[in-house]
Amino acid sequence: SFVGLLDIFGMETFERNGYEQLLINFANEKLQALFVSEAVELVRAEFVSEGIRVELIDSPDNSAVLELFEGAKRRGGYPRPGLLSILNEETASPKPPDDARLVEALHRRFAEHPAYRKPAAAEPATSFTVRHFSAQVTYTAAGGGGAGGGDVARSFLKKNKDELHAKLPALMAASRWPFVRDLFLARAADSRRGEVARQFAASMKELTETLAATDQHFIRCIKPNDRRAPFDFDEALVRSQLQSCGVLAAACVAQAGFPYRRTFLSMLDDFRDLLTLEEQRLAWGGSAAERKAMVRKLLTQAGFADEDYQLGRTMVFGSAGLEAQFAERARELRERREADERARQREAEAMSAEQKARLAEMERERSPSLPSLPLSPQKARLAEM
């Protein structure tokens, strides 16, 4: 087991967005989907399966954006490639790198995709726009090739290939510093490294699988304004962020009032000493309906009203303080029962002492003392001596 802290950049939207922003924003989309699943959808599904009556708002869905990046599986056929797959294919192509060719391939593949938009007339020809969960971001790929050449330093294909100068790996592998030497020897030995986007997607898959297996807690950062100005609160901007990030949907789940969730069996096991022997037998060998009835009885005995909780098919749902309140009231209930038991024991002991004295008196009354018998002549002479 471990305690981990994950801190990443938020969504990046600059005047000009390139390859780095594309990968950072893809990571944000993956983590956004994890947040919505953990904080909203899993809880919503649990409410439905347990038959709990709650009113929840719709949560934001970024599955279309993830499909754009990662592709989609098709029934009975090969998966449809996503944006990252096309980027990797163009990077691995034996043809000279050409970002214009890459963008044209994206346009052909995703022209009708709901999360993708081709450039407007006033935008660069080698740009494309992704409708992210929080904002539309326009990316510009401007590598060489095509008419007018381009800016090689901004090339998506060059950055995705991540090539080093031909002599640099050999030079670093011969370093006198073991750390640097081992770093480049490992790089040379790894023939499966592939494109940067391929490695990044694999890392994100591993990260999200690790996070999904943990007990997660989230901190969402909200910008008060776009001007980086202190004491300036843009209500419309803040509301938009809260909506798109899923914070409002998560707050609605919390407001439903059921952060406390326990199975009937778990709850009965914790408070088994409050059950009769017959109830204990039913708790482990009875039906779900019998367990439900016993849980309701315990909560009623502890003084909870029906509006304080809801009982599902197999679980009890309650407010945040229900567990602590029930534990305290169960303690008070135990103390009352123990006090009653001590009082009955004292009463029984007092009754027992009184009964013993009365029986002794009755015995004396039924059996009067017998008169003394005269002594024999021999015992009389001995007594006189």
Residue pairs with C-beta under 8 A, 6 or more apart in sequence:
4 214
6 207
6 211
8 24
8 27
8 28
8 31
9 24
9 28
10 28
10 221
11 24
11 25
11 28
11 132
11 134
11 135
11 137
12 20
12 21
12 24
12 25
12 137
13 21
13 135
13 137
14 21
16 140
17 137
17 138
17 139
17 140
18 139
18 140
18 141
18 154
18 156
18 159
19 139
19 141
19 154
19 155
19 156
19 159
19 160
20 159
21 137
21 139
22 130
22 139
22 156
23 196
23 197
23 200
25 130
25 132
25 137
26 69
26 84
26 200
26 201
26 204
27 200
27 204
28 132
28 134
29 62
29 65
29 66
29 69
29 132
29 133
30 66
30 204
30 207
30 208
31 208
31 211
32 60
32 62
32 133
32 245
32 246
33 62
33 63
33 66
34 208
34 211
34 212
34 216
35 218
35 220
35 245
35 246
35 250
36 59
36 60
36 61
36 62
36 246
36 249
38 212
38 216
38 218
39 218
39 246
39 249
39 250
39 253
40 56
40 59
40 246
40 249
40 250
40 253
41 59
43 253
44 56
44 59
44 253
46 52
46 261
46 315
47 54
47 56
47 256
47 258
47 317
49 312
49 313
50 312
50 313
50 314
50 315
50 317
51 312
51 313
52 258
52 310
52 312
52 317
53 310
54 256
54 258
55 256
56 249
56 252
56 253
56 256
57 248
57 249
57 252
58 249
59 246
59 249
59 250
60 133
60 243
60 244
60 245
60 246
60 249
62 132
62 133
64 113
64 114
64 115
64 131
65 115
65 130
65 131
65 132
65 133
67 82
67 115
68 82
68 83
68 110
68 113
68 115
68 116
68 130
69 82
69 83
69 84
70 82
70 84
70 201
71 79
71 80
71 81
71 82
71 84
71 85
72 79
72 80
72 82
73 79
73 80
74 80
81 89
81 109
83 106
83 110
84 197
84 198
84 201
86 102
86 105
86 106
86 109
87 102
87 156
87 157
87 160
87 195
87 197
88 160
88 194
88 195
88 197
88 198
90 97
90 98
90 101
90 102
90 105
90 157
91 97
91 157
91 160
91 161
91 195
91 197
92 195
95 101
96 144
96 145
97 143
97 144
97 145
97 155
97 157
97 158
97 161
98 143
98 144
98 145
98 146
98 157
99 126
99 141
99 142
99 143
99 144
99 145
99 146
99 150
99 155
99 156
99 157
100 125
100 126
100 141
100 145
100 146
100 147
100 150
101 145
101 146
102 141
102 143
102 156
102 157
103 125
103 126
103 127
103 128
103 141
106 116
106 128
107 118
107 128
110 116
110 128
111 118
114 131
115 130
115 131
115 132
116 128
116 129
116 130
116 131
117 128
117 129
117 130
117 131
117 136
118 128
118 129
119 125
119 127
119 128
119 129
119 138
123 138
124 140
124 142
126 140
126 141
126 142
126 146
126 150
127 138
127 139
127 140
127 141
128 138
128 139
128 141
129 136
129 137
129 138
129 139
130 136
130 137
130 139
133 244
133 245
134 241
134 244
134 245
135 244
140 154
141 154
141 155
141 156
141 157
142 150
142 151
142 154
142 155
143 150
143 151
143 152
143 154
143 155
143 156
143 157
143 158
144 150
144 152
144 155
152 158
159 196
160 195
160 196
160 197
161 195
161 196
162 195
162 196
169 184
169 187
169 188
172 180
172 181
172 183
172 184
173 181
173 184
173 185
173 188
174 181
175 181
175 184
187 193
193 199
220 245
220 247
222 238
222 241
222 242
222 245
222 247
223 237
223 238
223 241
224 232
224 233
224 234
224 237
224 238
225 232
225 233
225 234
225 237
226 234
226 237
241 247
242 248
257 318
257 319
258 310
258 317
258 318
258 319
259 319
259 320
260 316
260 317
260 318
260 319
260 320
260 322
260 323
261 315
261 316
261 317
261 318
262 315
262 316
262 323
263 314
263 315
263 316
264 288
264 291
264 292
264 294
264 295
264 314
264 315
264 316
265 283
265 284
265 291
267 295
267 298
267 316
268 275
268 283
268 291
268 294
268 295
268 298
269 283
271 298
271 330
272 280
272 283
273 334
274 298
274 301
274 330
274 333
274 334
275 283
275 294
275 298
279 294
282 290
282 291
282 294
283 290
283 291
283 294
288 313
288 314
292 311
295 311
295 316
296 311
298 330
299 308
299 309
299 316
299 326
301 333
302 326
302 329
302 330
302 333
303 329
304 322
304 325
304 326
304 329
308 318
308 319
308 322
309 316
309 317
309 318
309 319
309 322
310 316
310 317
310 318
311 317
318 326
375 383
